[in-house]
């Protein structure tokens, strides 16, 4: 599949934003009001800015962005619609939580319930994002039960590293934040490792024979057009597959690097800042590969024997 | 609504005969021509006269080579590919806006170009590559089964069929109600063993494909026609005469009006 930058930015940035927001919300739910308003405002602003950047980026992918509001209507059948609806619902809950958590509104009793509600909405939204892809039977690499857990794990890992870095900037860094980030990073590495093994060993049950009904001896003789068409551009991306092995190692390297940085940050706290670009590179390359490596069944009509 | 309607009794669709299709592209070009001006129009191409022309077409004619068992040679099968108007189309249910829908009355799958946001998710959900993105308009486009022809009473009755069916010079494309077991198309499917594409994926396509007919074993037939040799002098004489008389240049020289042995031009 064609790895569109707008969609990679959407899933990684909004994932990091929701991960960060859910951890801030849980911190508020368990510890009550934020220690300083400056910390609360800055961290919430970064979380909501990442989420909004991601969502706006996803509308840039649309042919008619001005009609994006229509995407909220079909939540009964469409995961894309559900993702949009839960993203919209999350905003007012998160803002209400932020107002109580920062002390802007003096309602300490509401911090915990709003915090839990915000965290749950964040995870539901990220789950829906993963479901957009994992619900597609036409793309074997996506139609996999690990896809949603991977989306959530990466959201939490990027969010936890950001939490540690922001907390550090306000002198609020504690070892627990580093441990949380390390657990999430290890979860990403393990899930991704199993996922790659699974997609590499998956049986390719769809054949050109079944796609054309012409039996085992069928092969492509002539393509139907002289230049590229939309289907070939969108579904036939091959550059990524050629470098897949190396890029997988890049993802694992930067996951390990951010793990190491978070571990060392328990002694040298400034390393939390370096962990941010490390985990960002891991998430970006992982998401790019997620698209580039995925093969679509329609390739069977364009010469692929198995899908 | 992108939730699917309860399956209709009427299931309009196409039956495509892979035995008689000659791959002339008439269906593809007449489809593009009709739909460039009809409900789906304009169906423009970017860089139409240039080297990198691209644009949505609802019908793409593939060519496949089929190597048959026990034969040294292979055959070419022309394979038109378009929307199959599935009974359970994932392209409809993934649509976030409701622009993509399946008609409750006749099962035709359509896109409303006025509410489509161009997210392309439907094209990802379709295994048949039936949906193409219109770069000039920012919306998805697909086969409408010529919904603006088949119910159009301004047209002559014989023209109230999809443009591709009307254009096919070999009668390889058939249009009708596949929900009616006694319709011409249903009987044709039954008689010729019409089949679904990628049936294991479960989208239940309405359109059916008729397989190429089994080939006559020409090589075997040729050997059977040859006379058996007995090696006699008389036979050698006949073979010599046969060779002499079969000589095309000799026969053409003997009979100047006979052009059968010459190439045209």
Interface residues (C-beta under 8 A of the other chain):
Chain A: X1 X61 X62 X63 X64 X65 X67 X68 X70 X71 X72 X73 X74 X76 X77 X78 X79 X80 X81 X84 X132 X135 X136 X137 X138 X139 X205 X206 X210 X211 X212 X213 X214 X215 X217 X218 X219 X220 X221 X222 X223 X224 X225 X226 X227 X228 X229 X230 X231 X233 X234 X235 X296 X297 X298 X300 X301
Chain B: X1 X2 X3 X4 X18 X28 X51 X52 X53 X54 X56 X57 X60 X61 X62 X63 X64 X65 X66 X67 X68 X69 X74 X76 X77 X79 X81 X90 X92 X93 X94 X95 X96 X97 X98 X99 X115 X116 X117 X118 X119 X120 X121 X123 X124 X125 X126 X127 X128 X129 X132 X133 X134 X135 X137 X138 X139 X140 X195 X196 X197 X198 X199 X200 X201 X202 X209 X211 X212
